[in-house]
């Protein structure tokens, strides 16, 4: 997905990579990453103070457990969109409130 995001990202963008699906694999990036000044940074919840501090972690988990059941954290997946159809996905509105979902493939 990074190879698809980089060419369409604005100059000077920073892309935060939280994780990768499918196990370890070599990554290749479009050369426009260098000419556009795009930065890729890793992000991990495990490096945050709230996770590393047992008291803060307990407090955060308690707060999440009080909120996660609320209806706005649940959604019904509806129409699939490819990454290149991002504009259509963002504009998609279903009458029943279901959501657009990214379709990825190999």
N, C-alpha and C positions, 0 to 999 in steps of 0.2 A: 504494500500500500504506500510505503514511503516513496517508492519510485514514481507513483502516480501523483502524490501530493506535492512533491518538490517542484516540478515544472509549472504548476499552477499557483504556487504560493507567492505572495508579494515579496519583493526584495526586502531584506532585513528581517524576515520572519524567523521565529524560533518555533521548532516543532518539538513537543515533549513526547517521548516514547515511553509509555507505561509498561509495555510488555509485547511479546511476540508469540503468536500462536504457531503451533506445528513444530516446536522444538528448535534446537539450534540450526541455523542455516546461514550461509554467507549473505551479506547484504550488498547490493550495488545501488549507487545513487547517480542520478542524472547530473551531468557536469554543470548544469545551470546552478546547482547548489553553491558552487564556488563563486561564480560570476555574480550571483544575486545576493551573496552574503547571508545565506540561510544557515542557521545553526540547528543542530539536532542535539537535544539534551535528554538524558535519562531521567525518569521520575519514579520514585519508589516510596510508597507509604511507610515502609520500614525505616526510612531515614528521617521521618518527621519526629519532632519532640514529643508529640502526643502518643506516638506508638512506642518510643523508647523509654518514656517515663511511665512506670506501672500505674501510678495514681491517675495521670491524665488519660491513659488508655482505658482504664476502668470507667472513668467519667464519660469519655467519648462513646464507648460501647453502650453504656446505660442510656445516653441521650439518643443514640441511633435506634436502640430497641424500643424507645417510646414513640418514634416517628415512622419507622419503616413500614408499618402496617397501613399507614394512611393511603387513601385511594390515589393521590397524585404520584405515588412512587410505583404504581402498577400501570401497565399499559397492555393493550391488545395489539399485537403485530398485525399489520395488514399488507399493504402493497410493497413489493420489493423493488428497489431502485439500484442500478449500477452506480459506481462512484462518478462516472462521467455525466450522470443525470442528476447531479446534486441540486441544480436549480429547480428541477421538477419535484424532487423529493422535499425540498424546503417549502415549496409552494403547495404541496399536497395537503388537503384537508378532507378527512373522511367524515361523513355525516354522523357516524356512530362514535366518533372520538378515537378510533384506532389510529395507529401511527405508521409512518413510512419506515422501512427497514432497509439497511444497506445490504446489498447482495454482493457477496464476494465469491470468487471462483478461482480455480487453479489454471 
